[in-house]
């Protein structure tokens, strides 16, 4: 009896070792996390936090490469063109899903050319205004802007960014006539907003929190499903009569299409384990994000849904990435 048990156990162990070996990358080859945005943003912070903890878990060096430009398409093209051996990941944000609508000549398909691994984070987005604007909510904002058609402007941290798209959706739904002023990043947009050269902007709560605390900007609405814990008195867009705008950003890990399922499963398992650790959860919350750590299927459904929703909006309004 003990011999049969030993043989069965040995067989099970051999199967497990073979399965593990199939999921492991070639010895000495690092895992690259491509961040298609500039250093210092939430995606970059997330990638670097993950790399620190993934290296010992995978037994593989993990390196982060920033490849910014063209609304994330330059770095994401690197991921799409990488060998599907499980040694390349991309960390993209929500604007990835509607990239094809903005750039019809995009050299990759945002959905078909990638394997979803996990939605890492969800980020609260807010609508803020220059402090001198005589409006404290959506109703008074609409009334003030409608009295000045074409005279006022909304900023964005970049043409074609998700924050730009959220603002265009707001303008369309409320019938406002406002100019769009794109900037190269949030910091530049905030400077002009604080100075009153623009009037409103959508951005992540983490990006504007210090300005709100100092009174340099004021909060008009929370963009997601719930109010902000630090500003519970400020209503969401839905509570203020705009349920059609769901202004939340997210960060997600994707791999090149064709990456073996065993490796996707392994990366998903290790990534979500790190994301769910108390230290990483706390550090990401401090940066303004909420950990999701969802399944590949959930990420696939999210990207498909947002590609359809925002793609239709972009084409209807003829928004182009110049």
Backbone as numpy.savetxt, mean C-alpha at the origin, in Angstrom:
# Nx Ny Nz CAx CAy CAz Cx Cy Cz
6.71 -54.75 15.48 5.88 -53.53 15.48 6.74 -52.27 15.48
7.80 -52.34 16.32 8.62 -51.14 16.40 9.35 -50.89 15.09
9.64 -51.97 14.33 10.33 -51.80 13.05 9.43 -51.08 12.06
8.13 -51.54 12.00 7.20 -50.87 11.10 7.02 -49.40 11.48
6.97 -49.14 12.80 6.83 -47.76 13.26 8.04 -46.93 12.90
9.23 -47.55 13.03 10.45 -46.83 12.68 10.49 -46.49 11.20
10.12 -47.47 10.36 10.12 -47.27 8.91 9.14 -46.16 8.53
7.95 -46.21 9.14 6.94 -45.19 8.83 7.42 -43.80 9.23
8.02 -43.72 10.42 8.52 -42.43 10.90 9.64 -41.92 10.00
10.53 -42.85 9.60 11.64 -42.45 8.73 11.12 -41.97 7.38
10.10 -42.65 6.87 9.51 -42.23 5.59 8.88 -40.86 5.69
8.18 -40.62 6.79 7.55 -39.32 6.99 8.60 -38.22 7.09
9.70 -38.54 7.81 10.77 -37.55 7.95 11.40 -37.25 6.60
11.64 -38.29 5.79 12.24 -38.09 4.48 11.34 -37.24 3.59
10.03 -37.51 3.64 9.07 -36.72 2.85 9.11 -35.25 3.27
9.16 -35.01 4.59 9.19 -33.64 5.09 10.46 -32.93 4.66
11.59 -33.65 4.72 12.86 -33.06 4.31 12.86 -32.72 2.82
12.30 -33.63 2.02 12.24 -33.38 0.58 11.35 -32.18 0.25
10.21 -32.10 0.96 9.30 -30.98 0.74 9.96 -29.67 1.15
10.69 -29.71 2.28 11.38 -28.52 2.74 12.44 -28.09 1.75
13.18 -29.08 1.23 14.25 -28.77 0.27 13.67 -28.17 -1.00
12.49 -28.64 -1.40 11.87 -28.10 -2.61 11.49 -26.64 -2.44
11.17 -26.28 -1.18 10.76 -24.90 -0.93 11.94 -23.98 -0.71
13.13 -24.53 -0.43 14.29 -23.72 -0.14 14.95 -23.20 -1.41
15.50 -21.99 -1.37 16.22 -21.47 -2.52 17.59 -22.10 -2.63
18.28 -21.82 -3.74 19.63 -22.32 -3.91 20.54 -21.73 -2.85
21.50 -22.51 -2.38 22.42 -22.07 -1.35 23.16 -20.81 -1.78
23.25 -19.85 -0.86 24.02 -18.64 -1.13 23.31 -17.58 -1.92
22.11 -17.84 -2.41 21.37 -16.84 -3.19 20.50 -16.02 -2.25
20.64 -14.70 -2.24 19.83 -13.90 -1.32 18.40 -13.75 -1.80
17.53 -13.47 -0.87 16.15 -13.09 -1.20 16.11 -11.58 -1.33
15.70 -11.09 -2.49 15.59 -9.65 -2.73 14.15 -9.20 -2.50
14.00 -8.12 -1.73 12.70 -7.45 -1.63 12.83 -6.13 -2.37
12.16 -6.04 -3.51 12.19 -4.82 -4.32 11.11 -3.87 -3.82
11.51 -2.68 -3.42 10.57 -1.63 -3.02 10.57 -0.59 -4.14
9.50 -0.49 -4.92 9.50 0.41 -6.08 9.20 1.87 -5.74
9.59 2.27 -4.54 9.35 3.64 -4.07 10.60 4.14 -3.35
10.64 5.42 -3.08 11.81 6.02 -2.45 11.99 5.53 -1.01
13.21 5.62 -0.54 13.52 5.24 0.84 12.81 6.18 1.82
12.45 5.64 2.98 11.86 6.46 4.03 10.36 6.37 4.16
9.68 5.88 3.12 8.23 5.73 3.19 7.83 4.48 3.94
6.51 4.29 4.10 6.03 3.15 4.87 6.41 1.82 4.22
6.34 1.74 2.88 6.72 0.50 2.22 8.18 0.15 2.50
9.04 1.16 2.43 10.46 0.95 2.71 10.68 0.53 4.16
10.00 1.20 5.08 10.12 0.86 6.51 9.68 -0.58 6.74
8.55 -0.95 6.13 8.03 -2.31 6.29 9.01 -3.34 5.76
9.54 -3.11 4.57 10.47 -4.06 3.96 11.70 -4.25 4.83
12.24 -3.17 5.37 13.47 -3.28 6.16 13.22 -3.94 7.51
12.07 -3.68 8.10 11.71 -4.40 9.33 11.61 -5.90 9.07
10.98 -6.24 7.95 10.80 -7.65 7.63 12.13 -8.33 7.33
13.02 -7.63 6.63 14.29 -8.25 6.25 15.11 -8.64 7.47
15.07 -7.82 8.51 15.82 -8.11 9.72 15.41 -9.44 10.34
14.11 -9.72 10.30 13.59 -10.90 10.98 13.45 -12.12 10.06
13.37 -11.88 8.76 13.26 -13.00 7.82 14.57 -13.74 7.65
15.68 -13.02 7.70 16.99 -13.64 7.46 17.23 -14.85 8.36
17.08 -14.75 9.68 17.30 -15.94 10.50 16.22 -17.01 10.33
15.00 -16.60 10.02 13.93 -17.58 9.87 14.09 -18.41 8.61
14.56 -17.77 7.54 14.73 -18.47 6.27 16.10 -19.12 6.13
17.06 -18.68 6.97 18.42 -19.14 6.79 19.00 -18.62 5.49
18.58 -17.44 5.10 18.92 -16.86 3.81 19.04 -15.35 3.97
20.07 -14.78 3.40 20.24 -13.33 3.46 19.09 -12.65 2.72
18.50 -11.64 3.36 17.41 -10.88 2.75 17.88 -9.45 2.57
17.81 -8.95 1.35 18.25 -7.59 1.06 17.10 -6.79 0.49
17.08 -5.49 0.78 16.05 -4.58 0.29 16.66 -3.67 -0.76
15.99 -3.57 -1.90 16.44 -2.69 -2.98 15.34 -1.69 -3.30
15.67 -0.41 -3.24 14.73 0.63 -3.64 14.91 0.93 -5.12
13.83 0.80 -5.89 13.85 1.10 -7.33 12.69 2.03 -7.64
12.77 3.30 -7.20 11.64 4.22 -7.38 11.53 4.74 -8.80
10.35 5.31 -9.10 10.14 5.98 -10.38 8.88 5.53 -11.08
8.27 6.47 -11.82 7.10 6.20 -12.66 5.97 5.55 -11.87
5.66 6.15 -10.71 4.55 5.68 -9.88 4.71 4.21 -9.47
5.96 3.79 -9.28 6.24 2.43 -8.84 6.45 1.42 -9.94
6.23 1.83 -11.20 6.28 0.85 -12.28 7.69 0.39 -12.62
8.70 1.22 -12.38 10.08 0.83 -12.70 10.52 -0.35 -11.84
10.35 -0.22 -10.53 10.74 -1.31 -9.64 9.87 -2.54 -9.80
8.59 -2.32 -10.02 7.68 -3.45 -10.16 7.98 -4.24 -11.43
8.45 -3.56 -12.48 8.86 -4.25 -13.70 10.05 -5.18 -13.43
10.91 -4.79 -12.51 12.04 -5.64 -12.12 11.53 -6.93 -11.50
10.50 -6.81 -10.66 9.91 -8.00 -10.02 9.27 -8.89 -11.08
8.51 -8.28 -11.99 7.83 -9.05 -13.03 8.81 -9.81 -13.91
9.98 -9.21 -14.16 10.96 -9.83 -15.04 11.95 -10.73 -14.35
11.85 -10.86 -13.04 12.80 -11.69 -12.30 12.52 -13.18 -12.51
13.54 -13.97 -12.33 13.38 -15.42 -12.43 12.42 -15.89 -11.34
11.41 -16.69 -11.69 10.41 -17.11 -10.68 10.91 -18.27 -9.82
12.04 -18.04 -9.15 12.64 -19.09 -8.32 12.40 -18.88 -6.83
11.59 -17.87 -6.50 11.29 -17.63 -5.09 12.30 -16.77 -4.39
13.22 -16.16 -5.13 14.24 -15.32 -4.52 14.03 -13.84 -4.78
12.86 -13.47 -5.31 12.52 -12.07 -5.52 11.09 -11.82 -5.06
10.92 -10.79 -4.25 9.61 -10.32 -3.82 9.51 -8.83 -4.14
8.30 -8.37 -4.34 8.04 -6.94 -4.45 7.13 -6.52 -3.32
7.34 -5.32 -2.79 6.43 -4.77 -1.79 5.75 -3.56 -2.41
4.49 -3.75 -2.81 3.76 -2.71 -3.53 2.65 -2.13 -2.67
2.17 -0.96 -3.07 1.05 -0.32 -2.37 -0.18 -0.35 -3.28
-1.27 0.20 -2.80 -2.56 0.00 -3.46 -2.62 0.55 -4.88
-1.80 1.57 -5.20 -1.83 2.09 -6.57 -1.34 1.07 -7.59
-0.66 0.02 -7.13 -0.23 -1.05 -8.03 -1.41 -1.66 -8.78
-2.52 -1.82 -8.10 -3.66 -2.54 -8.67 -4.24 -1.84 -9.90
-4.19 -0.51 -9.93 -4.80 0.19 -11.07 -3.74 0.81 -11.99
-2.52 0.28 -11.95 -1.44 0.82 -12.78 -1.72 0.73 -14.26
-2.39 -0.33 -14.71 -2.66 -0.51 -16.13 -3.63 0.54 -16.66
-4.56 0.97 -15.83 -5.51 2.00 -16.25 -4.81 3.34 -16.43
-3.82 3.62 -15.57 -3.08 4.86 -15.66 -2.08 4.86 -16.81
-1.47 3.69 -17.04 -0.42 3.56 -18.05 -0.73 2.36 -18.94
-1.52 2.56 -19.99 -1.89 1.43 -20.85 -0.71 0.69 -21.45
0.44 1.39 -21.60 1.61 0.74 -22.16 2.52 0.13 -21.10
2.00 -0.07 -19.90 2.76 -0.69 -18.82 3.33 -2.02 -19.29
4.62 -2.29 -19.03 5.24 -3.51 -19.56 4.88 -4.79 -18.80
3.93 -4.71 -17.90 3.48 -5.88 -17.16 2.01 -5.72 -16.80
1.36 -6.83 -16.49 -0.02 -6.80 -16.02 0.01 -6.87 -14.49
-0.57 -5.88 -13.79 -0.49 -5.85 -12.33 -1.09 -7.07 -11.64
-1.96 -7.78 -12.31 -2.59 -8.95 -11.70 -1.97 -10.24 -12.24
-1.96 -10.41 -13.56 -1.58 -11.68 -14.16 -0.09 -12.00 -14.05
0.75 -10.99 -13.94 2.19 -11.22 -13.97 2.80 -11.41 -12.59
1.95 -11.61 -11.58 2.46 -11.75 -10.22 1.69 -12.82 -9.44
2.38 -13.38 -8.47 1.75 -14.30 -7.51 1.53 -13.53 -6.21
0.30 -13.46 -5.71 0.08 -12.79 -4.43 0.65 -13.62 -3.28
1.28 -12.95 -2.33 1.83 -13.65 -1.16 1.07 -13.28 0.10
1.04 -11.99 0.44 0.23 -11.55 1.57 0.05 -10.05 1.56
-1.14 -9.60 1.97 -1.33 -8.18 2.28 -0.70 -7.97 3.64
0.32 -7.14 3.68 1.05 -6.94 4.93 0.35 -5.97 5.86
-0.05 -4.82 5.32 -0.58 -3.75 6.15 -1.77 -3.05 5.51
-2.50 -2.36 6.34 -3.56 -1.44 5.91 -3.26 -0.11 6.60
-3.40 0.98 5.88 -3.01 2.28 6.40 -4.18 3.24 6.39
-4.42 3.85 7.53 -5.49 4.84 7.64 -5.15 6.06 6.79
-6.13 6.48 5.99 -5.97 7.66 5.16 -6.95 8.73 5.64
-6.51 9.98 5.56 -7.33 11.08 6.07 -7.38 12.20 5.05
-8.42 13.02 5.16 -8.53 14.24 4.37 -8.21 15.39 5.30
-7.16 16.15 4.94 -6.75 17.27 5.77 -6.77 18.55 4.95
-6.82 19.68 5.67 -6.92 20.98 5.02 -5.91 21.96 5.59
-5.63 22.98 4.81 -4.80 24.07 5.30 -5.54 24.73 6.48
-4.82 25.16 7.50 -5.51 25.64 8.72 -6.38 26.86 8.51
-6.09 27.65 7.48 -6.89 28.85 7.25 -8.17 28.62 6.50
-8.42 27.40 6.05 -9.64 27.12 5.30 -10.85 27.17 6.25
-11.86 27.98 5.94 -13.03 28.08 6.82 -14.00 26.92 6.64
-13.50 25.72 6.87 -14.32 24.51 6.77 -13.76 23.49 7.76
-14.66 22.80 8.44 -14.23 21.82 9.44 -14.76 20.42 9.16
-15.52 20.27 8.07 -16.04 18.96 7.72 -16.37 18.97 6.22
-16.90 17.86 5.73 -17.18 17.75 4.30 -18.26 18.73 3.85
-19.30 18.88 4.65 -20.41 19.78 4.28 -19.94 21.21 4.10
-19.17 21.73 5.07 -18.71 23.11 4.96 -17.62 23.25 3.88
-16.85 22.20 3.64 -15.87 22.22 2.56 -16.57 22.36 1.21
-17.59 21.55 0.99 -18.32 21.59 -0.28 -18.94 22.98 -0.51
-19.55 23.51 0.54 -20.20 24.82 0.40 -19.18 25.90 0.06
-18.03 25.87 0.71 -17.00 26.89 0.49 -16.41 26.79 -0.92
-16.10 25.57 -1.35 -15.47 25.40 -2.66 -16.45 25.73 -3.79
-17.71 25.37 -3.63 -18.69 25.63 -4.68 -18.93 27.12 -4.90
-18.63 27.93 -3.92 -18.75 29.38 -4.08 -17.56 29.96 -4.83
-16.52 29.11 -5.04 -15.28 29.57 -5.69 -14.85 28.57 -6.76
-15.68 28.33 -7.76 -15.34 27.32 -8.76 -14.04 27.63 -9.49
-13.16 26.63 -9.56 -11.90 26.77 -10.28 -10.83 27.59 -9.58
-11.13 28.12 -8.39 -10.16 28.98 -7.70 -9.28 28.23 -6.70
-9.74 27.08 -6.23 -9.04 26.37 -5.16 -8.42 25.08 -5.70
-7.49 24.50 -4.93 -6.73 23.35 -5.43 -6.60 22.26 -4.37
-6.57 21.03 -4.86 -6.19 19.92 -3.98 -4.81 19.44 -4.39
-4.02 19.08 -3.40 -2.67 18.58 -3.64 -2.69 17.06 -3.67
-1.61 16.48 -4.18 -1.41 15.04 -4.06 0.09 14.78 -4.00
0.51 13.68 -3.40 1.94 13.36 -3.35 2.47 12.79 -4.65
1.67 12.87 -5.72 2.14 12.40 -7.02 0.99 12.13 -7.96
1.16 12.49 -9.21 0.13 12.23 -10.21 -0.04 10.72 -10.38
-1.27 10.25 -10.27 -1.54 8.83 -10.40 -1.39 8.05 -9.11
-1.02 8.70 -8.04 -0.92 8.02 -6.74 -2.32 7.69 -6.23
-2.39 6.77 -5.28 -3.71 6.45 -4.74 -4.36 7.66 -4.08
-3.54 8.55 -3.48 -4.09 9.75 -2.86 -4.69 10.69 -3.90
-4.07 10.76 -5.07 -4.62 11.53 -6.18 -5.97 10.96 -6.61
-6.04 9.64 -6.73 -7.27 9.00 -7.18 -8.40 9.21 -6.17
-8.09 9.11 -4.88 -9.11 9.35 -3.85 -9.67 10.77 -3.97
-8.78 11.73 -4.19 -9.23 13.13 -4.30 -10.08 13.33 -5.55
-9.68 12.72 -6.65 -10.48 12.83 -7.88 -11.87 12.23 -7.67
-11.94 11.15 -6.93 -13.23 10.53 -6.63 -14.09 11.46 -5.78
-13.47 12.11 -4.80 -14.19 13.08 -3.96 -14.73 14.23 -4.80
-13.89 14.77 -5.67 -14.30 15.89 -6.51 -15.45 15.50 -7.43
-15.37 14.30 -8.01 -16.43 13.85 -8.90 -17.75 13.64 -8.15
-17.69 12.99 -7.01 -18.91 12.67 -6.26 -19.62 13.91 -5.72
-18.84 14.94 -5.40 -19.43 16.14 -4.79 -19.65 17.26 -5.80
-19.20 17.07 -7.03 -19.39 18.08 -8.06 -18.54 19.32 -7.87
-17.39 19.19 -7.23 -16.53 20.34 -6.99 -15.68 20.65 -8.22
-15.32 21.90 -8.37 -14.44 22.36 -9.45 -13.15 22.83 -8.80
-12.14 21.93 -8.76 -10.87 22.23 -8.11 -9.71 21.84 -9.02
-8.61 22.54 -8.89 -7.40 22.21 -9.61 -6.65 21.10 -8.89
-5.91 20.30 -9.64 -5.04 19.28 -9.04 -3.60 19.74 -9.16
-2.90 19.78 -8.03 -1.48 20.15 -8.01 -0.69 18.94 -7.49
-0.01 18.21 -8.38 0.78 17.06 -7.93 2.17 17.48 -7.45
2.69 16.78 -6.46 4.02 17.03 -5.91 4.85 15.76 -5.98
6.12 15.91 -5.75 7.00 14.74 -5.69 7.13 14.29 -4.25
6.08 13.64 -3.77 6.08 13.12 -2.41 5.24 13.95 -1.46
4.97 13.36 -0.30 4.10 14.00 0.69 4.71 15.25 1.32
6.01 15.20 1.61 6.63 16.32 2.32 6.48 17.62 1.55
6.72 17.58 0.24 6.58 18.79 -0.58 5.13 19.26 -0.64
4.21 18.32 -0.72 2.79 18.68 -0.76 2.36 19.35 0.54
2.88 18.86 1.66 2.50 19.41 2.95 2.98 20.84 3.12
4.15 21.18 2.61 4.69 22.53 2.75 3.76 23.56 2.13
3.30 23.29 0.92 2.41 24.24 0.26 1.02 24.24 0.89
0.58 23.11 1.38 -0.72 23.05 2.05 -0.70 23.86 3.34
0.35 23.71 4.11 0.49 24.48 5.35 0.51 25.98 5.05
1.18 26.35 3.94 1.29 27.77 3.56 0.02 28.31 2.94
-0.95 27.44 2.63 -2.22 27.90 2.07 -2.22 28.03 0.56
-1.16 27.54 -0.10 -1.14 27.62 -1.57 -2.03 26.56 -2.20
-2.32 25.49 -1.46 -3.35 24.52 -1.82 -4.28 24.40 -0.62
-5.43 23.74 -0.80 -6.43 23.76 0.27 -6.63 22.41 0.96
-6.58 21.31 0.24 -6.82 20.00 0.85 -5.89 18.96 0.25
-5.74 17.85 0.97 -4.99 16.71 0.44 -5.43 15.45 1.19
-5.45 14.35 0.48 -5.56 13.04 1.11 -4.14 12.55 1.38
-3.93 11.96 2.54 -2.64 11.35 2.83 -2.83 10.36 3.98
-1.79 9.57 4.23 -1.88 8.63 5.34 -1.83 9.40 6.65
-2.47 8.85 7.66 -2.49 9.52 8.96 -1.08 9.67 9.51
-0.25 8.65 9.33 1.12 8.71 9.82 1.91 9.86 9.21
1.63 10.17 7.94 2.37 11.23 7.25 2.00 12.62 7.74
0.76 12.80 8.21 0.30 14.14 8.61 0.14 14.28 10.12
0.35 13.23 10.87 0.05 13.25 12.30 0.76 14.39 13.03
2.05 14.57 12.75 2.80 15.62 13.46 2.26 17.01 13.13
1.81 17.22 11.90 1.25 18.52 11.51 -0.10 18.76 12.17
-0.89 17.70 12.32 -2.17 17.84 13.01 -1.95 18.17 14.49
-1.01 17.47 15.10 -0.73 17.70 16.52 -0.24 19.12 16.78
0.51 19.67 15.81 1.07 21.01 15.97 0.12 22.10 15.49
-1.04 21.73 14.94 -1.99 22.71 14.45 -1.64 23.29 13.10
-0.68 22.69 12.40 -0.30 23.20 11.08 -1.26 22.75 9.99
-2.01 21.69 10.24 -3.06 21.21 9.36 -4.27 20.86 10.21
-5.44 20.77 9.58 -6.61 20.35 10.33 -7.30 19.19 9.63
-7.91 18.36 10.42 -8.50 17.11 9.96 -9.98 17.29 9.63
-10.34 16.94 8.38 -11.73 17.06 7.95 -12.49 15.74 8.01
-11.80 14.62 7.74 -12.49 13.33 7.70 -11.49 12.19 7.76
-11.94 11.08 8.34 -11.18 9.83 8.27 -11.64 9.09 7.01
-10.70 8.52 6.28 -11.04 7.94 4.99 -11.50 6.50 5.00
-11.23 5.78 6.10 -11.55 4.36 6.15 -12.91 4.09 6.77
-13.06 2.85 7.25 -14.35 2.42 7.81 -14.59 2.93 9.22
-13.53 3.26 9.93 -13.66 3.62 11.34 -13.00 4.96 11.62
-13.41 5.57 12.71 -12.79 6.82 13.13 -11.39 6.54 13.70
-10.58 7.57 13.74 -9.23 7.42 14.26 -9.25 7.43 15.78
-8.56 6.49 16.42 -8.53 6.45 17.89 -8.05 7.77 18.52
-7.12 8.46 17.86 -6.59 9.70 18.42 -7.50 10.90 18.16
-8.43 10.76 17.20 -9.36 11.84 16.88 -10.77 11.26 16.73
-11.32 10.71 17.81 -12.62 10.02 17.71 -13.78 10.93 17.37
-13.60 12.23 17.55 -14.68 13.18 17.25 -14.81 13.46 15.76
-13.79 13.12 14.97 -13.81 13.40 13.53 -14.47 12.24 12.80
-15.54 12.52 12.06 -16.32 11.47 11.41 -15.63 10.95 10.15
-16.00 9.76 9.76 -15.50 9.18 8.52 -16.20 9.83 7.33
-15.66 9.58 6.15 -16.31 10.07 4.93 -17.71 9.49 4.79
-17.85 8.22 5.11 -19.17 7.57 5.00 -20.17 8.23 5.95
-19.73 8.54 7.16 -20.61 9.18 8.13 -20.99 10.59 7.70
-20.17 11.17 6.81 -20.46 12.52 6.33 -21.12 12.52 4.96
-21.71 11.37 4.59 -22.51 11.31 3.38 -21.80 10.85 2.13
-20.58 10.30 2.27 -19.84 9.82 1.11 -19.42 8.36 1.30
-20.38 7.44 1.37 -20.05 6.03 1.59 -19.34 5.38 0.42
-19.39 6.01 -0.76 -18.76 5.41 -1.94 -17.25 5.55 -1.97
-16.69 6.40 -1.10 -15.25 6.59 -1.07 -14.66 5.79 0.08
-13.86 4.82 -0.28 -13.18 4.02 0.75 -11.69 4.30 0.59
-11.22 5.32 1.29 -9.86 5.82 1.10 -8.90 5.20 2.11
-8.46 4.01 1.81 -7.44 3.35 2.62 -6.32 2.87 1.71
-5.12 2.94 2.21 -3.98 2.43 1.47 -3.57 1.09 2.06
-2.78 0.32 1.30 -2.29 -0.95 1.81 -0.93 -1.26 1.20
-0.22 -2.15 1.87 1.06 -2.64 1.37 0.99 -4.16 1.26
1.56 -4.72 0.20 1.45 -6.17 -0.02 2.71 -6.72 -0.66
3.00 -7.97 -0.33 4.12 -8.69 -0.94 3.61 -9.52 -2.11
4.32 -9.39 -3.24 3.99 -10.17 -4.43 5.27 -10.80 -4.96
5.13 -11.84 -5.76 6.26 -12.54 -6.36 6.02 -12.66 -7.86
7.07 -12.92 -8.65 6.86 -13.10 -10.09 5.92 -14.27 -10.38
5.10 -14.14 -11.41 4.21 -15.24 -11.81 5.05 -16.47 -12.11
4.55 -17.63 -11.68 5.27 -18.87 -11.91 6.14 -19.31 -10.75
6.24 -18.49 -9.73 6.99 -18.90 -8.54 6.33 -20.14 -7.95
7.09 -21.20 -7.63 6.49 -22.45 -7.15 5.60 -22.25 -5.93
4.49 -22.95 -5.91 3.55 -22.83 -4.80 4.19 -23.15 -3.46
5.09 -24.15 -3.45 5.75 -24.52 -2.19 6.52 -23.34 -1.62
7.18 -22.59 -2.51 7.94 -21.44 -2.06 7.01 -20.30 -1.64
5.92 -20.09 -2.38 4.93 -19.07 -1.99 4.39 -19.40 -0.61
4.06 -20.66 -0.38 3.53 -21.08 0.92 4.54 -20.82 2.03
5.81 -21.12 1.75 6.85 -20.90 2.75 7.01 -19.41 3.05
7.09 -18.59 2.01 7.25 -17.15 2.20 6.04 -16.56 2.92
4.85 -17.02 2.55 3.64 -16.55 3.24 3.70 -16.90 4.72
4.07 -18.12 5.01 4.15 -18.57 6.40 5.13 -17.73 7.21
6.32 -17.49 6.67 7.34 -16.76 7.41 7.02 -15.27 7.49
6.52 -14.70 6.40 6.16 -13.28 6.42 5.06 -12.99 7.43
4.03 -13.81 7.43 2.92 -13.56 8.35 3.32 -13.80 9.80
4.23 -14.76 10.03 4.72 -14.99 11.38 5.46 -13.75 11.90
6.27 -13.15 11.05 7.00 -11.95 11.45 6.02 -10.79 11.65
5.09 -10.61 10.73 4.14 -9.51 10.83 3.30 -9.59 12.11
2.99 -10.80 12.54 2.14 -10.98 13.71 2.90 -10.96 15.02
4.21 -10.85 14.96 4.98 -10.78 16.20 4.70 -9.44 16.89
4.63 -9.43 18.22 4.28 -8.20 18.94 5.21 -7.03 18.61
6.50 -7.29 18.45 7.45 -6.20 18.17 7.17 -5.54 16.82
7.01 -6.35 15.79 6.78 -5.80 14.46 5.42 -5.12 14.39
4.42 -5.74 15.00 3.09 -5.13 15.01 3.15 -3.74 15.66
3.86 -3.64 16.78 3.97 -2.35 17.47 4.71 -1.32 16.63
5.82 -1.75 16.01 6.62 -0.80 15.24 5.88 -0.31 13.99
5.09 -1.18 13.38 4.30 -0.75 12.23 3.15 0.15 12.66
2.55 -0.15 13.80 1.49 0.73 14.31 2.05 2.12 14.62
3.27 2.17 15.15 3.91 3.46 15.42 4.13 4.24 14.12
4.29 3.52 13.01 4.48 4.16 11.71 3.16 4.47 11.01
2.04 4.17 11.67 0.74 4.52 11.13 0.02 3.42 10.38
0.49 2.16 10.52 -0.11 1.05 9.78 -0.72 0.03 10.72
-1.67 -0.72 10.19 -2.27 -1.85 10.91 -1.88 -3.13 10.19
-1.41 -4.11 10.94 -0.99 -5.37 10.34 -2.22 -6.17 9.89
-2.14 -6.74 8.68 -3.20 -7.58 8.14 -2.75 -9.03 8.09
-1.63 -9.31 7.41 -1.07 -10.66 7.31 -2.10 -11.65 6.77
-2.73 -11.29 5.64 -3.78 -12.12 5.06 -3.24 -13.22 4.16
-4.16 -14.01 3.62 -3.81 -15.13 2.75 -3.54 -14.66 1.33
-2.84 -15.46 0.52 -2.66 -15.11 -0.89 -3.99 -14.91 -1.62
-4.97 -15.74 -1.33 -6.27 -15.62 -1.99 -6.96 -14.30 -1.64
-6.87 -13.91 -0.40 -7.47 -12.64 0.03 -6.81 -11.46 -0.69
-5.49 -11.53 -0.86 -4.79 -10.47 -1.57 -5.19 -10.45 -3.04
-5.31 -11.62 -3.65 -5.73 -11.70 -5.05 -7.10 -11.06 -5.24
-8.02 -11.34 -4.33 -9.37 -10.77 -4.42 -9.35 -9.26 -4.23
-8.53 -8.77 -3.31 -8.43 -7.34 -3.07 -7.91 -6.61 -4.30
-6.84 -7.13 -4.91 -6.25 -6.48 -6.08 -7.22 -6.48 -7.26
-7.92 -7.58 -7.47 -8.88 -7.65 -8.57 -10.03 -6.66 -8.36
-10.50 -6.56 -7.14 -11.59 -5.65 -6.81 -11.18 -4.20 -7.04
-9.99 -3.82 -6.59 -9.56 -2.43 -6.71 -9.14 -2.10 -8.13
-8.62 -3.08 -8.87 -8.31 -2.84 -10.28 -9.59 -2.46 -11.02
-10.67 -3.16 -10.76 -11.94 -2.89 -11.44 -12.52 -1.54 -10.99
-12.59 -1.33 -9.69 -13.22 -0.13 -9.15 -12.48 1.14 -9.60
-11.18 1.21 -9.35 -10.44 2.42 -9.64 -10.06 2.53 -11.12
-9.94 1.38 -11.78 -9.70 1.42 -13.23 -10.84 2.08 -13.94
-12.07 1.77 -13.56 -13.24 2.39 -14.18 -13.26 3.89 -13.91
-12.91 4.30 -12.70 -12.88 5.71 -12.34 -11.83 6.45 -13.17
-10.65 5.87 -13.27 -9.54 6.50 -14.00 -9.90 6.68 -15.47
-10.49 5.65 -16.06 -10.86 5.76 -17.49 -12.01 6.75 -17.68
-12.95 6.77 -16.75 -14.09 7.68 -16.88 -13.63 9.14 -16.80
-12.68 9.43 -15.91 -12.20 10.79 -15.74 -11.00 11.12 -16.61
-10.57 10.13 -17.38 -9.42 10.30 -18.29 -8.18 10.78 -17.55
-7.91 10.15 -16.41 -6.71 10.48 -15.63 -5.53 9.76 -16.27
-4.47 10.48 -16.54 -3.29 9.89 -17.16 -2.04 10.22 -16.37
-1.09 9.30 -16.39 0.18 9.51 -15.71 1.14 10.12 -16.72
1.40 11.42 -16.55 2.27 12.13 -17.50 3.72 12.09 -17.04
